[in-house]
Structures are given as structure tokens and as C-alpha cells.
Amino acid sequence: MAKRDYYETLGVAKGASADEIKKGFRRKAKELHPDRNSDNPNAESQFKEANEAYEVLKDAEKKAAYDRYGHAAFEGGMGGGRRPGAQGFGGGQGDFASAFSDVFDDLFGDMMGGGRGGRGGQRATRGSDLRYNMRVSLEEAYAGLQKTINVPTALACSKCSGTGAEGGSEPAPCPTCAGMGKVRAQQGFFTVERTCPTCSGAGQIIKNPCSVCHGQGRVEKDRSLSVNIPAGVETGTRIRLSGEGEAGLRGGPSGDLYIFIEVADHPLFQRENQHLFCHVPVSIISAALGGDIEVPNIDGGRSRVKIPAGSQTGKQMRLRGKGMPALRGGGHGDMYIELAVETPVNLTSRQKDLLREFDTLSKDNNPESSGFFKKVKTFWDGMKG
């Protein structure tokens, strides 16, 4: 049976570049992965065919010979015979498991720790980042504050200075993985790489562990930190304290501490970004006649506001610059006073009589309600028609 063209086997065009040939082989290797070909008994032979083609085309001299003479370049009489003791590259007799192991390294080496020859583990490991939730009042968010917090964390062991070893001794290479941090196992034609069970991927073991931290290089402990909360923070603001997280393993760098801010609700003010809203109830008399009222400010001060005569519920008045400060500078927002006209309750007989008299005298003083009921009458008349 005639051999397939090497370029056709790899799915690339004749005269393809070295990079295109490599990409074509990678695609074929992934297609022939055993997990994807459990029902394909020809997967192994197809991979050998692709591997044979790649072994030739990846080599510039062999590729040039193949381009000129085809498969005959590697048959007897064409100068392409095998060296004494060398394994033929054209006959497809290479060990399939070894070939696929090489492809595994090429495809997945970066994910698994750097491929062959690389050290899978590192002596120092960065500590984890920590999160701390802080609740502040609206007044504190307005002014900013400095606050001391207690953070449960892992600190570098003071006895061994974070090395995990007693008396300054040095860790030794792991005997199981020879310092790689990973071990390999052959399963059929597939090579599986796993974290070393002896050193847990560190690549080293401590023969004489520290009596305080037991070889971890860190101990669990609460730590007090003074934190500066800037003015203008709002719910969801995140503050990062570099290096204040969990200590690293065996002298590794510490992680970071992230403080997440939650601003508590306020009994007087509602916040919307940099602006504040204050709902102020006013009597029906003050709304009708107008007048002055005093309203509070978030900084503890007060402002005098003039209510126009005839004000209705929902009317807003703006106090410029009386809102929240911008987190990174840029001035303050505004405060909006929103009126709520209050209907009197618990009336005496005399008050009721006066209101009835007032209602009789004020038929022309309620334009909005008069206009509404005219529309209602028109609507009902239209329904009758």
C-alpha cells in the first residue's frame, strides 16, 4: 500500500513553513488524543503516521530531500539509509508512548509547570490574598477616618524567619520527584503527570522542621492594622493594602489585603453617587403660604431654605456643594431637599369647621384637582357616547 503524502498527513500545503508544519502536527496530535478516540482502533497507527511525517518535515535537510525525491529519499539507494545503531525515522517503528509523551510536553508543558527538565515546584510560595469587610457610617464616609482593625492571618514564623527549618538548616531535594515537584506515570501510550505526593509540589522537603510552625514557615495569628479610609468612599469601594495579606510559605512574598467598604443607611439622608437627598415634611399652611425652614447638613451644620408659596409634595430645592466629596478629589456633590406636604390629623371640631369654611372659599385655588376632574368628566361622557 502506497504511503500517504507527508504534507497531506499533517493537513498542510506543500512547501509549508516550519511553523505551519508544527501547527499542523499539533492539530493532529490533539485529534488523536486517546480521550477523544476511545472508539477508534486506528488512532495509534494514525498517530504514528503523523509522527513519521513530522519527524521528516521538521528537519530542514530531510524536508528538502523529501520535497525533491518524495518517499524514495529515505529508501535504500538514495543516500537516506539509517546510521549504524540509529532508529529509522521513515519506517514508523518509533515507540508510540515515547512519541506521545514528547507531544504531551510540547502541548501542555506550560500548564503543567514548564515541560521537561523544568522544576515543577518552588521553594517559596506567595501567600493568599485576604478580604476584610468594613462597615462605616455615612458621616465617616463623608469625612474619612483612620481605623484600627484586627485581621486573622498567617504571619511569617519568627523562630525560623519563615524558612520552615529548625536552626537555619536548608531544605533538601525531594527524593521522590528529585526536586521536580511532579511525578510521571505511564498509562498505555499516554503519560500522566501529577503533583508529587511526598513534597506536595514544593520539590523540597524539610528534614528538620521548625518546632513552632512545623515546617510551614508561618503561624496563625491576629494582627492589628491601622487603616486610612479616604473621604468619599461608598458601598463597594475596595481598598488594597499591598503585602498585608497572608504570609508566603517558606519565605515567599505575602499576599495582599483587600478591604471592602459598606456604607450604612442613614436616618436622614439618602445617597446617590455624590449627591444627597433629604425628605423634609412641611405643614399644609407652610406649603401654601411659603416660609423658611432649617435643614441639616451631613457635616453637622445647618442650612436655611426658603419654601416658595404654593409648593407641592415632591418639589425639590438644590443646595450646591452640600453633598458627598469625590473619592479622588474634584469637589462635592449637591444636596437636594424634597418637600412632603403633610395632611393634618387628629383635628378638633373647631379645626374641622374652619377647614370646611376654607374649602368653600377656595374653590378656585386648586387648579390641578380642578383640571383632573374636568378630564375625568370628559372621559366618562365619551364612554357614554
N, C-alpha and C positions, 0 to 999 in steps of 0.2 A: 504493500500500500504506500503510495507516494506521500511524502511528508508535506504538511501544510506550510505555506509561506510564513516565515517568521513574523513579518510585519502584520500579516493577516491574523496570525495567532494572538498578537498583542492588541489588535484593533487600531493600528496606527497606519498612516500613509507611508509609502516607500520614500526613503530619504528623510524620515522624521529626525528631529534633533534629539540629542541625548535626554533633554528634559521631557520631551514628548514621549520618548520610549519609556522613561521611568514612570511617568504618569500612567501610561497605558498598562504597564505591568502592575502598578498599584491597584488599578481598577479591576484587573483580572484576579489579583490576589484576594481582594475583598469579595468578588463574586464567588470565588471558590472556597470561602471560609466554611469550615465544617458545620458551624451552627446554622448556616443557610443552605446546606446541601445534604441534609440527613437522608433525603430520598434520592440522591444522585450517586449511583455507584461508580460513575466515571469521574468524579471530582478529583480524585488523586491523580489519575492519568492526565487529566486536563491541566492540572496544576504543573505536573512535570513537563508537559509540553510548553506551557507558558514560561516556566523557569529556564528551560533549554533555550528558548528564543531570546529571553532577556540576557542570559549569560553570553550569548554571541553578540547581540546588538548593543549592549552597554560598553563593550570593548571596542575602541576605535579601529584597531588593526583587524580584529575578527569581522567587524561590521563592514570594513572596506572589502575584505576578501569575499564575504557573503554577497555584497552588492554586485561584485564582478562575476563570481562563479556560481552563486547560489549554494545549495546544499553540497554540491560536489567539492567545494572548497575544503570540506572537513572529512572527506573520504580519502582512502588510500590513493597515493599517486599525485595528489595536488599540493603536497607540502604542508598539509594541515594535520598530520598524524600526531598522536599523543607522545609526550615526553616519557622516557622510562620512569615508571613509578607514579605517573600522574593519572588522575581520573579524567576520562574523556568528557568534554563539555558538550559534545554533539550527540552523544548516544542516549542521553536521558537516563543514565544509570546512577545519578547522584542520589544521596539519601534524602527522601522526601521530608522527613521530620526535621532534619537539619536545615533544609532549604526553607521550610515554612517558618522555622524559628528565626531565621535571618530576616524574613519578611515581617514577622511579628515585631522584631526590634525596630525595623525601618518605619513601619506604620504607626506603632503605638509606643515607641520608646520614650517620647517626650512625656506622655501621660503617665507612664509607669516609673518615671524617675531618671530619665536621661539615657536609656539604652544600655548597650553592653559596655562594660568597663567603667561605667559611672557609679559613683557611690550613691546608693539608694537612700541612705539615712544621713542625717546631720547631727552633730553633737549638740548644737544649740537650737532650740525651737522657740519661736516667738510666742509670747503669752496671748491669751484670748482678750478680746475687747469686752468691756463691761458696760452695762446700761444702768443708769440711776434715774428714777422718776422723781421730779421735784415739783411740788405744788406751791404756788406763790399767790398772794392776793393781787388785786388789780392795782392797789396803791403801790405795792412793791414793784410791780411791772412798770408802773409809771416812773418811779424814782430810781429803780435799780437797787441792788443790795449786795452785800458780801455776807456769805453764809457758810458756816462750818457744817460739813456733812460727814457721817461715818459710813464708810464703804467696806463691806466684807469682801476680801480679795485674797489672792495668793501673793505673798511677798518673797523676795529672794532670801534664802536661808542665811542668817548672819554668821552661823558657825562655819559653814563650808564656802561662804561667799558665792553661793549659787551653783557650785560645781557638782554637788551631789556626792562628792567623795570625801571621805574622812582624812583629816590631816594633810590636805593638799595633794593627795595621790591622784594620778591620772587615770582616766578610763582606758580599758583595753579593748581591742577589736573583738567583735562578737565571733566566737568560734563556729557558730552555725552558718552564718552568711558571709564570714570573712570580711566584715565591715561594709557589705553592700546594702544591708537593711532589707533585702528581699531575697527570697529563695525561689528556685525554679523547679518545676516538676514536669516530666514528660508524660503526656496522656495521648497515646497513639501517635498521630503525626502533628499534634498541637502542643505547644509549650505554654504552660501556665505559670505566671509569676505572682507570688503572694508576699505579703509583709512577713518578715521574719518573726516567728513566734517567740524566739528567745529574747531578742532585744526590742521587740515591738517597732521595728523600723528605724531605730536610732543608729544602728551599725556599730554600737559600742555597748559594753557592759561595765558596770562599776563593781569591782571585786570587793572593795572595802567601803560600803555606803556610809554616808553621814548618819550619825545616831539620832539627829534631830529631825531631818527631813526624809530619812530613809532612802536616800539616793535621788529624790525628786528635784533637789536644788531649790525648793521653795516650800513655804509653810502657810497654812490658812490663818488669816488674822484680820481683824478690823483695823481700818486706817482712817484717821481724821484728815480731811482736806478742807482748806478754805477756798471757796468758790466765789468768783466775781460774776454776778448776774447783771448784764447791762440793761439800762433803761430801754423800754420799748419791746421787750420780749412778749411773745404771745403763745397761746397753746400750739404745740407742735414745734416750737423753736428747739433746735438741737445744738448743744454746746460741746465741742470736742476738746478734751484735755489730753494732749499727746503724752504717751508714756506713763499715764496714771492708771492703766488697766492692770490686768493680771501679769505677774512676773513670768518671764520666759523659763522654760525648762533648761537646767544645766547652764545657766549663764546667758541664755538667749535674751533678746530685747523684750521689754514689756509691751503689752498691748495698750490700747487707748481706752479712756473713759468717756462715755457719751452721756451727757445729762439732757434728758428730755423734759421740757417745761410744760406744765399745765397751769393756766391762769384760772383761779376760782371765780365763780359767778359773784356779782356784786349786787347788793340790795337796791342801789340807786341808779347805777349806770349799766347800760348795755354797750358792748364794744363791737365795732365793725371795722376791722383793719386799724387805721389810726384814728378813726372818728368815734366819738362817744355820743350816746343818746340818753336823754333823761326825760321820763314822762312826768309831767307836773299837773296835778289836778287843780282846777280853779273853779270857783263858785260861778253859778249862772249869772250872778249880779256883776262879778268882776269881768266875766267874758262879755257881757252886754255893754257895760259902761266903760270898760278899759281900766287900766291902772298899772301899778308897778309891783313886781314880786322879786324876792331874793331866791336865787338858786345856788346849790353847792357846786364847787369845782373839785376835780379829782385830786388836786394838790392840797385840799383842805381849806381853800379860800372860798369866797362867795362872789357872785355877780348879780347886779341888778338888771332886771329885764322889764321892758315896757310892753304891756299887753294892749294891742290895738282894740278899740271898741268894736263890738260885733264879732269877736273871734269865735271860731267854731272848733269843735273837737278835731284833733289831728293837725291843727295849724302848727307849723314849725318855725322856729327862730334860731338863727345860727350865731354862735359865739366863736369868732375866729381865733385859732391858736389855743383853744382850751381843751383840745383832745389829747391823744397819746403821742409821745415822741416817736420819731422814726428810729428803728433799731440801729441803723448805721448812719445816723445824722440826717440832716435835711429838714429840720423843723418839726412842728407839731401838727396834728390833725385838728379838726374843729369839734365843738360840742353843739349838739342840736337839742333845743328844748321843744318838746312836743306837748301841746296842751290837751288836756282831757277835761271837758266841761262837765261838771258834776251836778247831777239832779238832786235837789234836796230831799231828804227823807224824814220820817217821824214828825210830820207837820202838825201844828196845833190847829184848832178850829179857826182862830183868827188868821193864821197864815194861809189856810186854805181859802178863806173868804177873800183875802187880798189877792191871791193868785187868780181866783175866778174873775174878780173885778179887772185885774190886769189883762187877763186873756180876752175879756170883752173889749178892752180899749186897744188891743194890739193886733187886730185882725190883719192890718197891713204891714206888720213888722216881721213877718216870717215868709219872705219871698221864696225860699227853697221849698218849703212844705206846700205853699200855695201852687207853685209850678208843678210839683209832683202830682197833686191830686187833680189838677186840670188834665194832666196826661192820663191818669187813671180813668177819668170820666170819658175822655175821648176813646180810650181802649174799649171800655165797656159798651159805649154806643156803637162802636164798629162791630163788636161781636153780635149785638142785637141785629144789626143790618145784615 
